[in-house]
Amino acid sequence: MSADIFTALYEQGAPFCLIDSRERRDYVQGHWFGSTNIPLSIMPTRLPFLCPDRDFPIHFLNLEDSASTVAMDYIDRLGYRNVTPHKTTTPTNPVIGYVQGEYVWSKAFGEVVAHQSDILEVTPQDYVTNYQHAQLVDVRPAGEYTRFTLPGSINLPNSLLLANIDRLHDQVDMVLLHCAGRTRSIIGAHTLKAAGYNQNFGIFRGGTQAWELDGFTREHGATKTMAAETESSLPVTDFLNRWHIATTYIHPATLQTFIEANTSHLMFDVSDDAANGYLVGSRLIKISGTNLVQQTDRSIARYHVPILLLDNASGSRAAFAAYWLSRMGFDVEIVIVETDHLHTSPPQNDTLGERSDPQLIENWLSNATPIFDFRLSSEFASGHIAASQWCNISLMLDQKPDTAAIGIVAPCHETGDMIAHILTKIGWKIDGIFVWQDQPLDTKTLTSSTAGFDQNNIPIDRSALFAGRHFGVLKDAEDYLAWEEDLPDQIPPVIINMWHDRLAQTNK
């Protein structure tokens, strides 16, 4: 296995998926570019989510460890029939194509865009000295903006820039776009450029992290927004025509028929800027257009598969995402459903088989049964059974089994069944499975973890790379911004050249 595996697969032009099954912390520390992280701990739900077709060509990165062996076995158990393993190791020296971090496809692409740009970039000190007359615009989704932003900034997510471009013209003389780092502000500014925006605008270089690095304080709890209640469709239509983005208009009554007729496509509902990626039905993924462009290699696991973006109203969100995904190398079309609101929502938990018996918990507590909670560590911290301990299935594969039977707390039936199956095979005794989503528990049995950020104790299902950048660890923020800027040098040349070619077509 070498860095050439993704390049070779990509250049063949046939559909494929390249999977790395390590837990998130290990994957982020270093992985082969183009691979999609589907950790063993969430594989029962994540793999069918990203790749519902059991005959789709899957290429699996086999590190020849316990987790890889178990993951390959479980992929087979899930019914995938076209899986090719590739033996691989972690390189000891820097190699083109072996990268750190996550969302690397999007972030490296953003730097390629920035490096060939003539758009003004303003540092925090430049802003304080010369540009305080400019309106700061935070282009992240509203939830991220409210958590923290630059003082005085207003919120206008990237995916709504096109629908509100006339408001920018009318309300401000100069705009400085920002995010928490670099990528989304770069993409937002170049969206304005592609739309022909002719007012003064630029990028607040390094976003909120650069602001803190220069000794300033972020604003928390901000609520100011520029997004219009009624979107303007004319600028969006002009944009679609200008860039020849294929667009289909359908009536909401025909939506389900349309979805069923296009199952060979990747389909994303980008109509909600708050959506962070969940499955609607069996084929439609709901995610904000802003995050789809930001998290491309997490959301688009299948390469060389045509993409359909569903939107409503003006189509601003789909237009934004389609423009940028096409320049990243994807085949994209837009479908605008002629309705005020796309009625797509996540599946209800109570449709998932039989409910867990809450008596299980009482029995475990009465009998002092060891309770292992296999939910995400963030979910465990928010609330868990007081006597339980958090665990991850990948961490247990090489442990000596306890002699006593254990109780399993799982996020869903599919994951609980997988964990029980794996642990039983390696000698653990299982007393039962409690599915957390099924049944609210008596609050007297619950507790939460209130400890703050601990850089030296980050769970295996979270990223430890630059993890302190939003928690006041300035060295992490500094290293993160440097990492972003240096990414293009680590990407296989075939991808960099493809991006340059796509962007050159834009600049003609």
Secondary structure by P-SEA (a helix, b strand, c coil): cccaaaaaaaaacccbbbbbcccaaaaaacccccccccccccccccccccccccccbbbbbccccaaaaaaaaaaaaacccbbbbbbbccccccccccccccaaaaaaaaaaaaaacccccccaaaaacccccbbbbbcccaaaaaacccccbbbbccccccccaaaaaccccbbbbbccccaaaaaaaaaaaaaccccbbbbccccaaaaaaabbbbbcccccccccccccaaaaaaaaaaaccbbbbbcccaaaaaaaaccccccccccccccccccccccbbbbbaaaaaaccccccccccbbbbbbbcccaaaaaaaaaaaaaacccbbbbbccccccccccccccccccccccaaaaaaaaaccbbbbcccaaaaaacccccbbbbbcccccccccccbbbbbbcccaaaaaaaaaaaaaabbbbcccccccccccccccbbbbcccccccccccccccccccccccaaaaaaaaaaaaaaccccccaaaaaaaaaaaaaaac
